[in-house]
Amino acid sequence: MGFRQVADQEDITNQYTNDLEEAVPLTATPKLSDKTQHAVVDDVPAHLEQYLQTQPTFGLTEDQVYERMSKFGRNELVEKKRNKLLHFLSFFTGAISYLMILSLVFTAITGDWLDFGIIAAMLVINAVIGYVEESRAETSIDSLKSSLALHCRCWRNGQLKEVNSGDIVVGDIIVLRLGDIVPADARLLGIGATGEAIETDMQIDQSSLTGESLPSKKKPGSIVFSSCVVKQGQQQAIVVRTGPDTFIGKTASLISVTTGSGRFQKVINYIGNFLIILSVVLVLIIFIHELVTERIANGFITKEQVLITLNEMVILTIAAIPVGLPTVMSVTMAIGAKQLAKRQVIVKRLTAVEEFASVSILCSDKTGTLTKNELTFDEPYLAGSYDKNDILLYSYLASEAATDDPIEFAIRTAAETHHPQVVNDGSHKVQGYEVISFKPFNSSDKTAQATVVDISSQEKFRVAKGAPQVIMQLVQGNEQAENMIQQFASRGLRALGVARTVNGMEKWELIGLLSLIDPPRDDSAQTLAECQQYGISVKMITGDQGIIAKEVAGRLGMGQNILEVEELIDPKKSEKEISDLCVYSDGFAGVVPEHKFHVVEELQKRGYFVAMTGDGVNDAPALKKANVGIAVAGSTDAARAAADIVLLAPGLSAIIDGIKVSRVIFQRLQSYALYRITSTIHFLLFFFVITLAESWKMPPVFLILISLLNDAATLIMAVDNVQVSRTPNMWRLQLLIVLSFVLAIALSAFSFGHFYIFRDVLGFTPPEISTIMYLHISSAPHFVIFSTRTTGFWWKSLPSLVFILVILGTQLIALLLSVYGIPNNPNIAGIGWVTSIIILAISFATFFIMDVIKVVTVYVWEKFDKTSRSSVAAFVPSKPVKESKAAKFVQKQQRFRFGYDRAQRRESVSSVKSY
C-alpha cells in the first residue's frame, strides 16, 4: 500500500523518498484497479516479442532495418495536410452564401452588374476575413510530429551511429542519456552505452504525458515513452513501438476523431435559414402575384416582363436577406481576436472568440498549468531551536553538486538564492564551512552524508539528509517529527529529513524535516476566484495522485471532491452515475489522455459548454474535444496545435481577459443579430403587404441604398460599448425570434402609417412617397439598433461616440438624398428639409417607443421562462442540469472527507512565500 503508480513507473518518488510508502502507509490513496493499470501501463503486445531479440552493442543489420521499415513504417506520424484552395472555398458554404451565389446568377441573367458587383464583393470579403484569421494555425498532427526527437544514437551492424529518429524501427538498440528526447517507445536494458554496468537508474520527465510533477524513476525493463526527456542516467534501450503505435501516436489518433461543426456555425445557419426561408417564400408569392397581375391586365406575359419582374424580386431579396451577416460577424470576431492578442491571448480559430463567452465549466490541467511544474520547498518542520536558515544550510552541505536530481537541484537553488553564507558562483562553497568528505546517496542506507569543518572553531561534525524514517533512526526517534511525517504524507508532500552531529561525531540531533511540493502559480488562486465570479466552475484534471491534487486544490481555494480515476472507469457504475460523478466532482486524479477526453465528453453530453486548459501532449485530445481548448504558456507543440486559444503570458490570468473580451464580442454579435432579424422581418412584412394591397413598389436604387448603407454602418458595432456579463452567455434563439417579430410588427405599423398618411391625408405625389418611404425605412429600423444593444432600457448601456457618429452619418446621407432627390430619375423627387427632418424626428421618437416594447416583451418572456427554461436555449441550457438531492448530499459528504482546514493551508502558503 502506498503512493499509487502511474504510467508504468515502479516508483513515483525520487531517490530520497523511495521508502516513504513502507514507513508511512497512505490509506487514503488506493491502488489502481487491474483495468486501470492496464490502461496506463500499456504493455508491449506478445506478437512483438519476436522482434525484440536484438543483441545489445551490435544492433540490427541494414537488411533487418529495411524489412521492419516495410512492415511497421517510418517512425513518424502520418501527415494530413489541408488543401489551401479547398479551405478557402469552404468559406463560400452555408445557406446565406448559397443564396448570394444564386443571386449572382440572377443578376447576371438580368444584366444588373451593379448589384452583381456588390454581392460578389460581400462574398469575397467574408471568405478572405475567415481564411486569413484561420490559415495561420498548423494541424495537430504536424505539431505532434515536430515534438519527436530529431536524432538519436543507435547501434547498427556493431557500430554506434547517429540516426534520424524517423529511421528508427522496432528492435533497434538506442542509447539514451541526460538531455535526450526519447525518439520512440522503448524498453530499458539496464546496461550502459557500450555494455558496461550502470550505477544509477534513469530519471525520466514524462509530465507532458502523465501530468506527474516529479521525474519518474525507470528501472531496467521499464518502458520509456516517445517525446519524454531524460533527466538523469544513461542506458541502452530496445525500441518496442514506433510512429502511430507509440503513446504519442495514440494521442494523435484521439485528436483526429474529434470533429464536428462549432456552435457559432449552427447559430448562423439557424438565423440564416430562418430569414432565407421567410424571404424566399414571401418574395416568391410577390413574384407570382406580379406575373398573374400582368397576365390579367394584358392577357399574356412577355419574356422581357419576366426578366424585369425577376430583377425586381432579386433586388428585393438582396435588400431583405442579411447578405452582410457573415461579414459583420467575421469582422466583429476578428476585431475581438486582435483585442485578445494585445492581452497575450492568441485566437487560432476565429469562432472560438464567440464560443468562449458561453463556457460554464473550465477543466484545468494541474501540472504546469495551475502549478509551476518545479519542485520547491513548502513550510518545513523545525526541531528545537533551529530556524529555516539552519535547515537550508545543513541540507545544502549534504547535497551533491554534480547531479541533476530534482531534489538536489531544488536544495542547491534555494540555498544559493536565499542563504547569505552560500556562494552563488558555481563553486558550491559555503562561507565559514568546508566539506572535507562526502558520501553520496546510496540505496542501502538511503541517506547522503558529509563531514564538515567549522573554519572559525575548527570543529568537525557530520550532516545527513535522506529518507525521513532513516533520519529518525539516526536521532533515536522524535515523536513530534514522526507525527509530522504522517501529516506531510497525508497531504501528498514529499518529506526529507535533515540532521547533524553535536558534541563530537557520534551523537545525532534532528534539525528538521523539509517538505517539497510542486507549488501553485502565483496568480492561479486569484484567477480561479475570478472564474467563479464570472459564473465558471473550475475542475482540476491531473495525472498526479489524489492526495496531491487535494492539497493543491485546498491551497487554491477549490473544492476538494477529487475523483480517483478508478471510480471514473468503474464498470459496475451506470453511464448516468459516471455522468453525475463528472458533473459533481471538483477534479479528477490519476487520469491519462483517454480519461480527460471522456470527462470533457460526458460534461458536453449534459449540455455544458466546456473549456480545457493544458500544456502537454497528454492534454491534446481533450483540448481538441473541448468546446474551447486553451494551451497555456510554454505548452508543447501538440497542445498548441490542438487548442483554439493559446496563452502567451505565464499562468492563467489571461483567461480572465479572454472571458471578458469574448463576452463583449458575444453581446455585439447578439445585438447585431437582433437588429438584423428585426429589420429583415419588418422589410418583408411591409413590402409583402403593400405590394399585394396597393401594387406599390419602391425604386430599386433605394432598395440597394438601404441594404448597402445600413449593413455597412453596422460594422461599427465591433467597437461599441458593451457591459460584461457576470454569467456565461448563450444564444436564446427562440427569444431572439419572438422579440424580432414583436419589434418588426410594431415597426411595420409605423411604416403603414407613414405611407397612408403622407399619401392619402397630406397628398404627396407618388415620386415623393417613394422618397418619404425610403427615408423612413432607412432611419426608423436603423435607430432601433440603439435599443437592440441591451435587453434592458437603452440608457443602461450607452453606446460609444464613434458608434453614434457612424449611425448618424448614414442617416445624414439618407437625409441629403431625400431633400434633393436623385437627378434624372422621374420616380424619385426631393421632399425638402422640413418634411425630411420631420420624418427623421418621428423615426427617432419611434426608437424610444420600440425600446419600451422590447423591455416589456423581454420581461413577459422571462416570467414565462421560469416555468419552461428547457425550451429557451437551442444549444446551451440557461442553467446547469438540476442536481438531485441525493447527489447534493453525496457531494457535501465528499467535500468534508479530506479533513484538512483550508484556512491552515492559506496560512501555510503565506509562510512559504516569506520563506
C-alpha positions, 0 to 999 in steps of 0.5 A: 500500500502506498503512493499509487503508480502511474504510467508504468513507473515502479516508483513515483518518488525520487531517490530520497523518498523511495521508502516513504510508502513502507514507513508511512502507509497512505490509506487514503490513496488506493491502488489502481484497479487491474483495468486501470493499470492496464490502461496506463501501463500499456504493455508491449503486445506478445506478437512483438516479442519476436522482434525484440531479440536484438543483441545489445552493442551490435544492433540490427543489420541494414537488411533487418532495418529495411524489412521492419521499415516495410512492415511497421513504417517510418517512425513518424506520424502520418501527415494530413495536410489541408488543401489551401484552395479547398479551405478557402472555398469552404468559406463560400458554404452555408445557406446565406452564401448559397443564396448570394451565389444564386443571386449572382446568377440572377443578376447576371441573367438580368444584366444588373452588374451593379448589384452583381458587383456588390454581392460578389464583393460581400462574398469575397470579403467574408471568405478572405476575413475567415481564411486569413484569421484561420490559415495561420494555425498548423494541424495537430498532427504536424505539431505532434510530429515536430515534438519527436526527437530529431536524432538519436544514437543507435547501434547498427551492424556493431557500430554506434551511429547517429540516426534520424529518429524517423529511421528508427524501427522496432528492435533497434538498440538506442542509447539514451542519456541526460538531455535526450528526447526519447525518439520512440517507445522503448524498453530499458536494458539496464546496461550502459552505452557500450555494455558496461554496468550502470550505477544509477537508474534513469530519471525520466520527465514524462509530465507532458504525458502523465501530468506527474510533477516529479521525474519518474524513476525507470528501472531496467525493463521499464518502458520509456515513452516517445517525446519524454526527456531524460533527466538523469542516467544513461542506458541502452534501450530496445525500441518496442513501438514506433510512429502511430503505435507509440503513446504519442501516436495514440494521442494523435489518433484521439485528436483526429476523431474529434470533429464536428461543426462549432456552435457559432456555425449552427447559430448562423445557419439557424438565423440564416435559414430562418430569414432565407426561408421567410424571404424566399417564400414571401418574395416568391408569392410577390413574384407570382402575384406580379406575373398573374397581375400582368397576365390579367391586365394584358392577357399574356406575359412577355419574356422581357416582363419576366426578366424585369419582374425577376430583377425586381424580386432579386433586388428585393431579396438582396435588400431583405436577406442579411447578405452582410451577416457573415461579414459583420460577424467575421469582422466583429470576431476578428476585431475581438481576436486582435483585442485578445492578442494585445492581452497575450491571448492568441485566437487560432480559430476565429469562432472560438472568440464567440464560443468562449463567452458561453463556457460554464465549466473550465477543466484545468490541467494541474501540472504546469498549468495551475502549478509551476511544474518545479519542485520547491520547498513548502513550510518545513518542520523545525526541531528545537531551536533551529530556524529555516536558515539552519535547515537550508544550510545543513541540507545544502552541505549534504547535497551533491553538486554534480547531479541533476536530481530534482531534489538536489537541484531544488536544495542547491537553488534555494540555498544559493538564492536565499542563504547569505553564507552560500556562494552563488558562483558555481563553486558550491562553497559555503562561507565559514564551512568546508566539506572535507568528505562526502558520501553520496546517496546510496540505496542501502542506507538511503541517506547522503552524508558529509563531514564538515569543518567549522573554519572559525572553531575548527570543529568537525561534525557530520550532516545527513539528509535522506529518507525521513524514517532513516533520519529518525533512526539516526536521532533515536526517534522524535515523536513530534517529527514522526507525527509530522511525517504522517501529516506531510504524507497525508497531504501528498508532500514529499518529506526529507529529513535533515540532521547533524552531529553535536558534541563530537561525531557520534551523537545525532540531533534532528534539525528538521524535516523539509517538505517539497511540493510542486507549488501553485502559480502565483496568480492561479488562486486569484484567477480561479476566484475570478472564474467563479465570479464570472459564473465558471466552475473550475475542475482540476484534471491531473495525472498526479495522485489524489492526495496531491491534487487535494492539497493543491486544490485546498491551497487554491481555494477549490473544492476538494471532491477529487475523483480517483480515476478508478471510480471514473472507469468503474464498470459496475457504475451506470453511464448516468452515475459516471455522468453525475460523478463528472458533473459533481466532482471538483477534479479528477486524479490519476487520469491519462489522455483517454480519461480527460477526453471522456470527462470533457465528453460526458460534461458536453453530453449534459449540455455544458459548454466546456473549456480545457486548459493544458500544456502537454501532449497528454492534454491534446485530445481533450483540448481538441474535444473541448468546446474551447481548448486553451494551451497555456504558456510554454505548452508543447507543440501538440497542445498548441496545435490542438487548442483554439486559444493559446496563452502567451503570458505565464499562468492563467490570468489571461483567461480572465481577459479572454472571458471578458473580451469574448463576452463583449464580442458575444453581446455585439454579435447578439445585438447585431443579430437582433437588429438584423432579424428585426429589420429583415422581418419588418422589410418583408412584412411591409413590402409583402403587404403593400405590394399585394394591397396597393401594387406599390413598389419602391425604386430599386436604387433605394432598395440597394441604398438601404441594404448597402448603407445600413449593413455597412454602418453596422460594422461599427458595432465591433467597437461599441460599448458593451457591459460584461456579463457576470454569467456565461452567455448563450444564444436564446434563439427562440427569444431572439425570434419572438422579440424580432417579430414583436419589434418588426410588427410594431415597426411595420405599423409605423411604416403603414402609417407613414405611407397612408398618411403622407399619401392619402391625408397630406397628398404627396405625389407618388415620386415623393412617397417613394422618397418619404418611404425610403427615408423612413425605412432607412432611419426608423429600423436603423435607430432601433439598433440603439435599443437592440444593444441591451435587453434592458432600457437603452440608457443602461448601456450607452453606446460609444461616440464613434458608434453614434457618429457612424449611425448618424452619418448614414442617416445624414446621407439618407437625409441629403438624398431625400431633400434633393432627390436623385437627378434624372430619375422621374420616380424619385423627387426631393421632399425638402428639409422640413418634411425630411427632418420631420420624418427623421424626428418621428423615426427617432421618437419611434426608437424610444417607443420600440425600446419600451416594447422590447423591455416589456416583451423581454420581461413577459418572456422571462416570467414565462421562462421560469416555468419552461427554461428547457425550451429557451436555449437551442444549444446551451441550457440557461442553467446547469442540469438540476442536481438531485438531492441525493447527489447534493448530499453525496457531494457535501459528504465528499467535500468534508472527507479530506479533513484538512482546514483550508484556512491552515493551508492559506496560512501555510502558503503565506509562510512559504512565500516569506520563506 
